[in-house]
Amino acid sequence: MLVWAVSLGSRTICIAARLLSRGAILGWISGRSELGPRALGNRSILAEPFRRATRVRLNDIKQREQYRPIAPLCLENDVDLHFDLNRSSPHMLFFAASKTDTLQAVTHVDGSARVQTLNEKQHPLLHSLLQAFKDETGVGVLCNTSLNFNGRGFINRASDLVRYGDEHNLDGFIIEGLLFLREESAFRHLP
């Protein structure tokens, strides 16, 4: 059950970044729905990338096998700090070795990740969240997986999003910069 929503402009993004840094898992809706097999920032589930437990929880939410990897979303200017990749990768087409052991939720067992890079021009709102997360944690990387019902397309109606959040225990979601939180997590993760 959703208990409150907040729209504070750039403060909403800072609150969301703090919630993510404290372990919240949030649905993200921005712009038109994407086509294809990957979450590229319009229909995503976002989470912190530091703990293996995050990957486990994301795979539980997605109702899929635990060996399935979660992709990192990385600030384009920071990609070479975290991954052996010296180019942009806006469509998650390249695998790269991780340069750190701190990104446990997005590093495959072979030490690689299928990286998505993001710059401000591609997606200003998501870029601002990623930058706020970096300001909060020192790392401009988030877990990014598709926000869709298993075996069906991306979520395009608010009623489907609320149902998904309830059925899959998301801590909340952001729709075009408006933050909604679930009762159980609202007070646990508040900054």
Contact map, one row per residue, 1 for C-alpha under 8 A:
11100000000000000000000000000000000000000000000000000000000000000000000000000000000000000000000000000000000000000000000000000000000000000000000000000000000000000000010000000000000001100000000
11110000000000000000000000000000000000000000000000000000000000000000000000000000000000000000000000000000000000000000000000000000000000000000000000000000000000000000000000010000000111100000000
11111000000000000000000000000000000000000000000000000000000000000000000000000000000000000000000000000000000000000000000000000000000000000000000000000000000000000000000000000000000111100100000
01111100000000000000000000000000000000000000000000000000000000000000000000000000000000000000000000000000000000000000000000000000000000000000000000000000000000000000000000000000000111000000000
00111110000000000000000000000000000000000000000000000000000000000000000000000000000000000000000000000000000000000000000000000000000000000000000000000000000000000000000000000000011110000000000
00011111000100000000000000000000000000000000000000000000000000000000000000000000000000000000000000000000000000000000000000000000000000000000000000000000000000000000000000000000011100000000000
00001111100100000000000000000000000000000000000000000000000000000000000000000000000000000000000000000000000000000000000000000000000000000000000000000000000000000000000000000000111000000000000
00000111111100000000000000000000000000000000000000000000000000000000000000000000000000000000000000000000000000000000000000000000000000000000000000000000000000000000000000000000000000000000000
00000011111110000000000000000000000000000000000000000000000000000000000000000000000000000000000000000000000000000000000000000000000000000000000000000000000000000000000000000000100000000000000
00000001111111000000000000000000000000000000000000000000000000000000000000000000000000000000000000000000000000000000000000000000000000000000000000000000000000000000000000000000000000000000000
00000001111111100000000000000000000000000000000000000000000000000000000000000000000000000000000000000000000000000000000000000000000000000000000000000000000000000000000000000000000000000000000
00000111111111110000000000000000000000000000000000000000000000000000000000000000000000000000000000000000000000000000000000000000000000000000000000000000000000000000000000000000111000000000000
00000000111111111000000000000000000000000000000000000000000000000000000000000000000000000000000000000000000000000000000000000001100100000000000000000000000000000000000000000000100000000000000
00000000011111111100000000000000000000000000000000000000000000000000000000000000000000000000000000000000000000000000000000000000100110000000000000000000000000000000000000000000000000000000000
00000000001111111110000000000000000000000000000000000000000000000000000000000000000000000000000000000000000000000000000000000000000000000000000000000000000000000000000000000000000000000000011
00000000000111111111000000000000000000000000000000000000000000000000000000000000000000000000000000000000000000000000000000000000100000000000000000000000000000000000000000000000001000000000000
00000000000011111111100000000000000000000000000000000000000000000000000000000000000000000000000000000000000000000000000000000000110110010000000000000000000000000000000000000000000000000000000
00000000000001111111110000000000000000000000000000000000000000000000000000000000000000000000000000000000000000000000000000000000000010010000000000000000000000000000000000000000000000000000011
00000000000000111111111100000000000000000000000000000000000000000000000000000000000000000000000000000000000000000000000000000000000000000000000000000000000000000000000000000000000000000000111
00000000000000011111111111000000000000000000011100000000000000000000000000000000000000000000000000000000000000000000000000000000000010000000000000000000000000000000000000000000000000000000000
00000000000000001111111100000000000000000000001100000000000000000000000000000000000000000000000000000000000000000000000000000000000010011000000000000000000000000000000000000000000000000000000
00000000000000000111111100000000000000000000000100000000000000000000000000000000000000000000000000000000000000000000000000000000000000000000000000000000000000000000000000000000000000000000100
00000000000000000011111110000000000000000000001100000100000000000000000000000000000000000000000000000000000000000000000000000000000000000000000000000000000000000000000000000000000000000000100
00000000000000000011111111000000000000000000001100000000000000000000000000000000000000000000000000000000000000000000000000000000000000000000000000000000000000000000000000110000000000001000100
00000000000000000001001111100000000000000000111100000000000000000000000000000000000000000000000000000000000000000000000000000000000000000000000000000000000000000000000001110000000000000000000
00000000000000000001000111110000000000000000111000000000000000000000000000000000000000000000000000000000000000000000000000000000000000000000000000000000000000000000000001111100000000000000000
00000000000000000000000011111000000000000011110000000000000000000000000000000000000000000000000000000000000000000000000000000000000000000000000000100000000000000000100001011100000000000000000
00000000000000000000000001111100000000001111110000000000000000000000000000000000000000000000000000000000000000000000000000000000000000000000000000100000000000000000000000001110000000000000000
00000000000000000000000000111110000000001111000000000000000000000000000000000000000000000000000000000000000000000000000000000000000000000000000000000000000000000000000000001111000000000000000
00000000000000000000000000011111000000001110000000000000000000000000000000000000000000000000000000000000000000000000000000000000000000000000000000000000000000000000000000000011100000000000000
00000000000000000000000000001111100000000100000000000000000000000000000000000000000000000000000000000000000000000000000000000000000000000000000000000000000000000000000000000001000000000000000
00000000000000000000000000000111110000000100000000000000000000000000000000000000000000000000000000000000000000000000000000000000000000000000000000000000000000000000000000000000000000000000000
00000000000000000000000000000011111000000110000000000000000000000000000000000000000000000000000000000000000000000000000000000000000000000000000000000000011100000000000000000000000000000000000
00000000000000000000000000000001111100110110000000000000000000000000000000000000000000000000000000000000000000000000000000000000000000000000000000000000010000000000000000000000000000000000000
00000000000000000000000000000000111110000000000000000000000000000000000000000000000000000000000000000000000000000000000000000000000000000000000000000000000000000000000000000000000000000000000
00000000000000000000000000000000011111000000000000000000000000000000000000000000000000000000000000000000000000000000000000000000000000000000000000000000000000000000000000000000000000000000000
00000000000000000000000000000000001111100000000000000000000000000000000000000000000000000000000000000000000000000000000000000000000000000000000000000000000000000000000000000000000000000000000
00000000000000000000000000000000000111110000000000000000000000000000000000000000000000000011000000000000000000000000000000000000000000000000000011000000000000000000000000000000000000000000000
00000000000000000000000000000000010011111111000000000000000000000000000000000000000000000000000000000000000000000000000000000000000000000000000111100000000000000000000000000000000000000000000
00000000000000000000000000000000010001111111000000000000000000000000000000000000000000000110000000000000000000000001000000000000000000000000000000000000000000000000000000000000000000000000000
00000000000000000000000000011100000000111111000000000000000000000000000000000000000000000000000000000000000000000000000000100100000000000000000000000000000000000000000000000000000000000000000
00000000000000000000000000011111110000111111000000000000000000000000000000000000000000000000000000000000000000000000000000000000000000000000000000000000000000000000000000000000000000000000000
00000000000000000000000000111100110000111111100000000000000000000000000000000000000000000000000000000000000000000000000000000000000000000000000001110000011000000000000000000000000000000000000
00000000000000000000000000111000000000111111110000000000000000000000000000000000000000000000000000000000000000000000000000000000000000000000000111100000000000000000000000000000000000000000000
00000000000000000000000011110000000000000011111000000000000000000000000000000000000000000000000000000000000000000000000000000000000000000000001111100000000000000000000000000000000000000000000
00000000000000000001000011110000000000000001111100000000000000000000000000000000000000000000000000000000000000000000000000000000000000000000011110000000000000000000000000000000000000000000000
00000000000000000001101111000000000000000000111110000100000000000000000000000000000000000000000000000000000000000000000000000000000000000000011100000000000000000000000000000000000000000000000
00000000000000000001111110000000000000000000011111100100000000000000000000000000000000000000000000000000100000000000000000000000000000000000111000000000000000000000000000000000000000000000000
00000000000000000000000000000000000000000000001111100100000000000000000100000000000000000000000000000011110000000000000000000000000000000000111000000000000000000000000000000000000000000000000
00000000000000000000000000000000000000000000000111110100000000000000000000000000000000000000000000000111100000000000000000000000000000000000000000000000000000000000000000000000000000000000000
00000000000000000000000000000000000000000000000111111110000000000000000000000000000000000000000000000111100000000000000000000000000000000000000000000000000000000000000000000000000000000000000
00000000000000000000000000000000000000000000000001111111000000000000000000000000000000000000000000000001100000000000000000000000000000000000000000000000000000000000000000000000000000000000000
00000000000000000000000000000000000000000000000000111111100000000000000000000000000000000000000000000000100000000000000000000000000000000000000000000000000000000000000000000000000000000000000
00000000000000000000001000000000000000000000001111111111110000000000000000000000000000000000000000000000100000000000000000000000000000000000000000000000000000000000000000000000000000000000000
00000000000000000000000000000000000000000000000000111111111000000100110000000000000000000000000000000000110000000000000000000000000000000000000000000000000000000000000000000000000000000000000
00000000000000000000000000000000000000000000000000011111111100000100000000000000000000000000000000000000000000000000000000000000000000000000000000000000000000000000000000000000000000000000000
00000000000000000000000000000000000000000000000000001111111110000000000000000000000000000000000000000000000000000000000000000000000000000000000000000000000000000000000000000000000000000000000
00000000000000000000000000000000000000000000000000000111111111000000010000000000000000000000000000000000000000000000000000000000000000000000000000000000000000000000000000000000000000000000000
00000000000000000000000000000000000000000000000000000011111111111101000000000000000000000000000000000000000000000000000000000000000000000000000000000000000000000000000000000000000000000000000
00000000000000000000000000000000000000000000000000000001111111111100000000000000000000000000000000000000000000000000000000000000000000000000000000000000000000000000000000000000000000000000000
00000000000000000000000000000000000000000000000000000000111111110000000000000000000000000000000000000000000000000000000000000000000000000000000000000000000000000000000111000000000000000000000
00000000000000000000000000000000000000000000000000000000011111110000000000000000000000000000000000000000000000000000000000000000000000000000000000001100000000000000000100000000000000000000000
00000000000000000000000000000000000000000000000000000000001111111000000000000000000000000000000000000000000000000000000000000000000000000000000000000100000000000000000000000000000000000000000
00000000000000000000000000000000000000000000000000000000001111111101000000000000000000000000000000000000000000000000000000000000000000000000000000000000000000000000000000000000000000000000000
00000000000000000000000000000000000000000000000000000000001100111111000000000000000000000000000000000000000000000000000000000000000000000000000000000000000000000000000000000000000000000000000
00000000000000000000000000000000000000000000000000000011001100011111000000000000000000000000000000000000000000000000000000000000000000000000000000000000000000000000000000000000000000000000000
00000000000000000000000000000000000000000000000000000000000000001111100000000000000000000000000000000000000000000000000000000000000000000000000000000000000000000000000000000000000000000000000
00000000000000000000000000000000000000000000000000000000001000011111110000000000000000000000000000000000000000000000000000000000000000000000000000000000000000000000000000000000000000000000000
00000000000000000000000000000000000000000000000000000010000000000011111000000000000000000000000000000000011100000000000000000000000000000000000000000000000000000000000000000000000000000000000
00000000000000000000000000000000000000000000000000000010010000000001111100000000000000000000000000000000111000000000000000000000000000000000001110000000000000000000000000000000000000000000000
00000000000000000000000000000000000000000000000000000000000000000000111110000000000000000000000000000000010000001111000000000000000000000000001110000000000000000000000000000000000000000000000
00000000000000000000000000000000000000000000000010000000000000000000011111000000000000000000000000000000010000001111000000000000000000000000111100000000000000000000000000000000000000000000000
00000000000000000000000000000000000000000000000000000000000000000000001111100000000000000000000000000000000000000011110000000000000000000000111100000000000000000000000000000000000000000000000
00000000000000000000000000000000000000000000000000000000000000000000000111110110000000000000000000000000000000000011110000000000010000000001110000000000000000000000000000000000000000000000000
00000000000000000000000000000000000000000000000000000000000000000000000011111110000000000000000000000000000000000000111000000010011000000001100000000000000000000000000000000000000000000000000
00000000000000000000000000000000000000000000000000000000000000000000000001111110000000010000000000000000000000000000111000000000000000000000000000000000000000000000000000000000000000000000000
00000000000000000000000000000000000000000000000000000000000000000000000000111111000000000000000000000000000000000000001000000000000000000000000000000000000000000000000000000000000000000000000
00000000000000000000000000000000000000000000000000000000000000000000000001111111110000000000000000000000000000000000000000000000000000000001000000000000000000000000000000000000000000000000000
00000000000000000000000000000000000000000000000000000000000000000000000001111111111111010000000000000000000000000000100000000000000000000000000000000000000000000000000000000000000000000000000
00000000000000000000000000000000000000000000000000000000000000000000000000001111111111000000000000000000000000000000000000000000000000000000000000000000000000000000000000000000000000000000000
00000000000000000000000000000000000000000000000000000000000000000000000000000111111000000000000000100000000000000000000000000000000000000000000000000000000000000000000000000000000000000000000
00000000000000000000000000000000000000000000000000000000000000000000000000000111111100000000000001110000000000000000000000000000000000000000000000000000000000000000000000000000000000000000000
00000000000000000000000000000000000000000000000000000000000000000000000000000011111110000000000111110000000000000000000000000000000000000000000000000000000000000000000000000000000000000000000
00000000000000000000000000000000000000000000000000000000000000000000000000000011011111000000000111100000000000000000000000000000000000000000000000000000000000000000000000000000000000000000000
00000000000000000000000000000000000000000000000000000000000000000000000000000011001111110000000110000000000000000000000000000000000000000000000000000000000000000000000000000000000000000000000
00000000000000000000000000000000000000000000000000000000000000000000000000000011000111110000000000000000000000000000000000000000000000000000000000000000000000000000000000000000000000000000000
00000000000000000000000000000000000000000000000000000000000000000000000000000000000011111000000000000000000000000000000000000000000000000000000000000000000000000000000000000000000000000000000
00000000000000000000000000000000000000000000000000000000000000000000000000010010000011111100000000000000000000000001110000000000000000000000000000000000000000000000000000000000000000000000000
00000000000000000000000000000000000000000000000000000000000000000000000000000000000000111111110000000000000000000011110000000000000000000000000000000000000000000000000000000000000000000000000
00000000000000000000000000000000000000010000000000000000000000000000000000000000000000011111100000000000000000000001110000000000000000000000000000000000000000000000000000000000000000000000000
00000000000000000000000000000000000001010000000000000000000000000000000000000000000000001111100000000000000000000001100000000000000000000000000000000000000000000000000000000000000000000000000
00000000000000000000000000000000000001000000000000000000000000000000000000000000000000001111111000000000000000000111100000000000000000000000000000000000000000000000000000000000000000000000000
00000000000000000000000000000000000000000000000000000000000000000000000000000000000000001111111000000000000000000111000000000000000000000000000000000000000000000000000000000000000000000000000
00000000000000000000000000000000000000000000000000000000000000000000000000000000000000001001111100000000000000000110000000000000000000000000000000000000000000000000000000000000000000000000000
00000000000000000000000000000000000000000000000000000000000000000000000000000000000000000001111110000000000000011110000000000000000000000000000000000000000000000000000000000000000000000000000
00000000000000000000000000000000000000000000000000000000000000000000000000000000001110000000011111000000000000011110000000000000000000000000000000000000000000000000000000000000000000000000000
00000000000000000000000000000000000000000000000000000000000000000000000000000000001110000000001111100000000000111000000000000000000000000000000000000000000000000000000000000000000000000000000
00000000000000000000000000000000000000000000000000000000000000000000000000000000011100000000000111111010001000111000000000000000000000000000000000000000000000000000000000000000000000000000000
00000000000000000000000000000000000000000000000000000000000000000000000000000000111100000000000011111000000000000000000000000000000000000000000000000000000000000000000000000000000000000000000
00000000000000000000000000000000000000000000000000000000000000000000000000000000011000000000000001111110000000000000000000000000000000000000000000000000000000000000000000000000000000000000000
00000000000000000000000000000000000000000000000000000000000000000000000000000000000000000000000001111111000000000000000000000000000000000000000000000000000000000000000000000000000000000000000
00000000000000000000000000000000000000000000000001100000000000000000000000000000000000000000000000011111000000000000000000000000000000000000000000000000000000000000000000000000000000000000000
00000000000000000000000000000000000000000000000011100000000000000000000000000000000000000000000001011111111000000000000000000000000000000000000000000000000000000000000000000000000000000000000
00000000000000000000000000000000000000000000000011110000000000000000000000000000000000000000000000001111111000000000000000000000000000000000000000000000000000000000000000000000000000000000000
00000000000000000000000000000000000000000000000111111110000000000000010000000000000000000000000000000011111000000000000000000000000000000000001000000000000000000000000000000000000000000000000
00000000000000000000000000000000000000000000000010000010000000000000111100000000000000000000000000000011111100001000000000000000000000000000001000000000000000000000000000000000000000000000000
00000000000000000000000000000000000000000000000000000000000000000000110000000000000000000000000001000011111111111000000000000000000000000000000000000000000000000000000000000000000000000000000
00000000000000000000000000000000000000000000000000000000000000000000100000000000000000000000000000000000011111111000000000000000000000000000000000000000000000000000000000000000000000000000000
00000000000000000000000000000000000000000000000000000000000000000000000000000000000000000000000000000000001111110000000000000000000000000000000000000000000000000000000000000000000000000000000
00000000000000000000000000000000000000000000000000000000000000000000000000000000000000000000000000000000001111110000000000000000000000000000000000000000000000000000000000000000000000000000000
00000000000000000000000000000000000000000000000000000000000000000000000000000000000000000000000011000000001111111000000000000000000000000000000000000000000000000000000000000000000000000000000
00000000000000000000000000000000000000000000000000000000000000000000000000000000000000000000001111000000001111111100000000000000000000000000000000000000000000000000000000000000000000000000000
00000000000000000000000000000000000000000000000000000000000000000000001100000000000000000000001111000000011100111110000000000000000000000000000000000000000000000000000000000000000000000000000
00000000000000000000000000000000000000000000000000000000000000000000001100000000000000000001111100000000000000011111000000000000000000000000000000000000000000000000000000000000000000000000000
00000000000000000000000000000000000000000000000000000000000000000000001111000000000000001001111100000000000000001111100000000000000000000000000000000000000000000000000000000000000000000000000
00000000000000000000000000000000000000010000000000000000000000000000001111000000000000011111100000000000000000000111110000000000000000000000000000000000000000000000000000000000000000000000000
00000000000000000000000000000000000000000000000000000000000000000000000011110010000000011111000000000000000000000011111000000000000000000000000000000000000000000000000000000000000000000000000
00000000000000000000000000000000000000000000000000000000000000000000000011110000000000011100000000000000000000000001111101100010000000000000000000000000000000000000000000000000000000000000000
00000000000000000000000000000000000000000000000000000000000000000000000000111000000000000000000000000000000000000000111111110010000000000000000000000000000000000000000000000000000000000000000
00000000000000000000000000000000000000000000000000000000000000000000000000000000000000000000000000000000000000000000011111111011000000000000000000000000000000000000000000000000000000000000000
00000000000000000000000000000000000000000000000000000000000000000000000000000000000000000000000000000000000000000000001111110000000000000000000000000000000000000000000000000000000000000000000
00000000000000000000000000000000000000000000000000000000000000000000000000000000000000000000000000000000000000000000011111110000000000000000000000000000000000000000000000000000000000000000000
00000000000000000000000000000000000000001000000000000000000000000000000000000000000000000000000000000000000000000000011111111110000000000000000000000000000000000000000000000000000000000000000
00000000000000000000000000000000000000000000000000000000000000000000000000000000000000000000000000000000000000000000001111111111000000000000000000000000000000000000000000000000000000000000000
00000000000000000000000000000000000000000000000000000000000000000000000000000000000000000000000000000000000000000000000100111111100000000000000000000000000000000000000000000000100000000000000
00000000000000000000000000000000000000001000000000000000000000000000000000000000000000000000000000000000000000000000000000111111110000000000000000000000000000000000000000000000000000000000000
00000000000000000000000000000000000000000000000000000000000000000000000000100000000000000000000000000000000000000000011100111111111000000000000000000000000000000000000000000000000000000000000
00000000000010000000000000000000000000000000000000000000000000000000000000000000000000000000000000000000000000000000000100011111111100000000000000000000000000000000000000000000000000000000000
00000000000011011000000000000000000000000000000000000000000000000000000000000000000000000000000000000000000000000000000000001111111110000000000000000000000000000000000000000000000000000000000
00000000000000001000000000000000000000000000000000000000000000000000000001100000000000000000000000000000000000000000000000000111111111000001110000000000000000000000000000000000000000000000000
00000000000000000000000000000000000000000000000000000000000000000000000000100000000000000000000000000000000000000000000000000011111111100001000000000000000000000000000000000000000000000000000
00000000000011001000000000000000000000000000000000000000000000000000000000000000000000000000000000000000000000000000000000000001111111110000000000000000000000000000000000000000000000000000000
00000000000001001101100000000000000000000000000000000000000000000000000000000000000000000000000000000000000000000000000000000000111111111111100000000000000000000000000000000000000000000000000
00000000000000000000000000000000000000000000000000000000000000000000000000000000000000000000000000000000000000000000000000000000011111111111100000000000000000000000000000000000000000000000000
00000000000000000000000000000000000000000000000000000000000000000000000000000000000000000000000000000000000000000000000000000000001111111110000000000000000000000000000000000000000000000000000
00000000000000001100100000000000000000000000000000000000000000000000000000000000000000000000000000000000000000000000000000000000000111111100000000000000000000000000000000000000000000000000000
00000000000000000000100000000000000000000000000000000000000000000000000000000000000000000000000000000000000000000000000000000000000011111111000000000000000000000000000000000000000000000000000
00000000000000000000000000000000000000000000000000000000000000000000000000000000000000000000000000000000000000000000000000000000000011111111000000000000000000000000000000000000000000000000000
00000000000000000000000000000000000000000000000000000000000000000000000000000000000000000000000000000000000000000000000000000000000011101111100000000000000000000000000000000000000000000000000
00000000000000000000000000000000000000000000000000000000000000000000000001100100000000000000000000000000000000000000000000000000011011001111110000000000000000000000000000000000000000000000000
00000000000000000000000000000000000000000000000110000000000000000000000111100000000000000000000000000000000000000000000000000000010011000011111000000000000000000000000000000000000000000000000
00000000000000000000000000000000000000000000011110000000000000000000000111000000000000000000000000000000000000000000000000000000010000000001111100000000000000000000000000000000000000000000000
00000000000000000000000000000000000000000000111110000000000000000000011110000000000000000000000000000000110000000000000000000000000000000000111110000000000000000000000000000000000000000000000
00000000000000000000000000000000000000100001111000000000000000000000011110000000000000000000000000000000000000000000000000000000000000000000011111000000000000000000000000000000000000000000000
00000000000000000000000000000000000001100001110000000000000000000000011000000000000000000000000000000000000000000000000000000000000000000000001111100000000000000000000000000000000000000000000
00000000000000000000000000000000000001100011100000000000000000000000000000000000000000000000000000000000000000000000000000000000000000000000000111110000010000000000000000000000000000000000000
00000000000000000000000000110000000000100011100000000000000000000000000000000000000000000000000000000000000000000000000000000000000000000000000011111000011000000000000000000000000000000000000
00000000000000000000000000000000000000000010000000000000000000000000000000000000000000000000000000000000000000000000000000000000000000000000000001111101111000000000000000000000000000000000000
00000000000000000000000000000000000000000000000000000000000001000000000000000000000000000000000000000000000000000000000000000000000000000000000000111111111000000001000000000000000000000000000
00000000000000000000000000000000000000000000000000000000000001100000000000000000000000000000000000000000000000000000000000000000000000000000000000011111000000000000000000000000000000000000000
00000000000000000000000000000000000000000000000000000000000000000000000000000000000000000000000000000000000000000000000000000000000000000000000000001111100000000000000000000000000000000000000
00000000000000000000000000000000000000000000000000000000000000000000000000000000000000000000000000000000000000000000000000000000000000000000000000011111110000000000000000000000000000000000000
00000000000000000000000000000000000000000000000000000000000000000000000000000000000000000000000000000000000000000000000000000000000000000000000000011011111000000000000000000000000000000000000
00000000000000000000000000000000110000000010000000000000000000000000000000000000000000000000000000000000000000000000000000000000000000000000000001111001111100000000000000000000000000000000000
00000000000000000000000000000000100000000010000000000000000000000000000000000000000000000000000000000000000000000000000000000000000000000000000000111000111110011000000000000000000000000000000
00000000000000000000000000000000100000000000000000000000000000000000000000000000000000000000000000000000000000000000000000000000000000000000000000000000011111011000000000000000000000000000000
00000000000000000000000000000000000000000000000000000000000000000000000000000000000000000000000000000000000000000000000000000000000000000000000000000000001111111000000000000000000000000000000
00000000000000000000000000000000000000000000000000000000000000000000000000000000000000000000000000000000000000000000000000000000000000000000000000000000000111111100000000000000000000000000000
00000000000000000000000000000000000000000000000000000000000000000000000000000000000000000000000000000000000000000000000000000000000000000000000000000000000011111110000000000000000000000000000
00000000000000000000000000000000000000000000000000000000000000000000000000000000000000000000000000000000000000000000000000000000000000000000000000000000001111111111000000000000000000000000000
00000000000000000000000000000000000000000000000000000000000000000000000000000000000000000000000000000000000000000000000000000000000000000000000000000000001111111111100000000000000000000000000
00000000000000000000000000000000000000000000000000000000000000000000000000000000000000000000000000000000000000000000000000000000000000000000000000000000000001111111110000000000000000000000000
00000000000000000000000000000000000000000000000000000000000000000000000000000000000000000000000000000000000000000000000000000000000000000000000000000000000000111111111000000000000000000000000
00000000000000000000000000000000000000000000000000000000000000000000000000000000000000000000000000000000000000000000000000000000000000000000000000001000000000011111111111000000000000000000000
00000000000000000000000000100000000000000000000000000000000000000000000000000000000000000000000000000000000000000000000000000000000000000000000000000000000000001111111111111000000000000000000
10000000000000000000000000000000000000000000000000000000000000000000000000000000000000000000000000000000000000000000000000000000000000000000000000000000000000000111111111000000000000000000000
00000000000000000000000000000000000000000000000000000000000000000000000000000000000000000000000000000000000000000000000000000000000000000000000000000000000000000011111110000000000000000000000
00000000000000000000000000000000000000000000000000000000000011000000000000000000000000000000000000000000000000000000000000000000000000000000000000000000000000000001111111000000000000000000000
00000000000000000000000000000000000000000000000000000000000010000000000000000000000000000000000000000000000000000000000000000000000000000000000000000000000000000001111111100000000000000000000
00000000000000000000000011100000000000000000000000000000000010000000000000000000000000000000000000000000000000000000000000000000000000000000000000000000000000000001110111111000000001000000000
00000000000000000000000111000000000000000000000000000000000000000000000000000000000000000000000000000000000000000000000000000000000000000000000000000000000000000000100011111000000011011100000
01000000000000000000000111100000000000000000000000000000000000000000000000000000000000000000000000000000000000000000000000000000000000000000000000000000000000000000100001111100001111001000000
00000000000000000000000001111000000000000000000000000000000000000000000000000000000000000000000000000000000000000000000000000000000000000000000000000000000000000000100001111110001110000000000
00000000000000000000000001111000000000000000000000000000000000000000000000000000000000000000000000000000000000000000000000000000000000000000000000000000000000000000000000011111111100000000000
00000000000000000000000000011100000000000000000000000000000000000000000000000000000000000000000000000000000000000000000000000000000000000000000000000000000000000000000000001111111000000000000
00000000000000000000000000001110000000000000000000000000000000000000000000000000000000000000000000000000000000000000000000000000000000000000000000000000000000000000000000000111110000000000000
00000010100110000000000000000100000000000000000000000000000000000000000000000000000000000000000000000000000000000000000000001000000000000000000000000000000000000000000000000111111000000000000
00001110000100000000000000000000000000000000000000000000000000000000000000000000000000000000000000000000000000000000000000000000000000000000000000000000000000000000000000000111111100000000000
00001110000100010000000000000000000000000000000000000000000000000000000000000000000000000000000000000000000000000000000000000000000000000000000000000000000000000000000000011110111110000000000
01111100000000000000000000000000000000000000000000000000000000000000000000000000000000000000000000000000000000000000000000000000000000000000000000000000000000000000000000011100011111000000000
01111000000000000000000000000000000000000000000000000000000000000000000000000000000000000000000000000000000000000000000000000000000000000000000000000000000000000000000000111000001111101100000
11110000000000000000000000000000000000000000000000000000000000000000000000000000000000000000000000000000000000000000000000000000000000000000000000000000000000000000000001110000000111111100000
11100000000000000000000000000000000000000000000000000000000000000000000000000000000000000000000000000000000000000000000000000000000000000000000000000000000000000000000000000000000011111110000
00000000000000000000000000000000000000000000000000000000000000000000000000000000000000000000000000000000000000000000000000000000000000000000000000000000000000000000000000100000000001111111000
00000000000000000000000100000000000000000000000000000000000000000000000000000000000000000000000000000000000000000000000000000000000000000000000000000000000000000000000000110000000011111111100
00100000000000000000000000000000000000000000000000000000000000000000000000000000000000000000000000000000000000000000000000000000000000000000000000000000000000000000000000100000000011111111110
00000000000000000000000000000000000000000000000000000000000000000000000000000000000000000000000000000000000000000000000000000000000000000000000000000000000000000000000000000000000000111111110
00000000000000000000000000000000000000000000000000000000000000000000000000000000000000000000000000000000000000000000000000000000000000000000000000000000000000000000000000000000000000011111110
00000000000000000010011100000000000000000000000000000000000000000000000000000000000000000000000000000000000000000000000000000000000000000000000000000000000000000000000000000000000000001111111
00000000000000100110000000000000000000000000000000000000000000000000000000000000000000000000000000000000000000000000000000000000000000000000000000000000000000000000000000000000000000000111111
00000000000000100110000000000000000000000000000000000000000000000000000000000000000000000000000000000000000000000000000000000000000000000000000000000000000000000000000000000000000000000000111
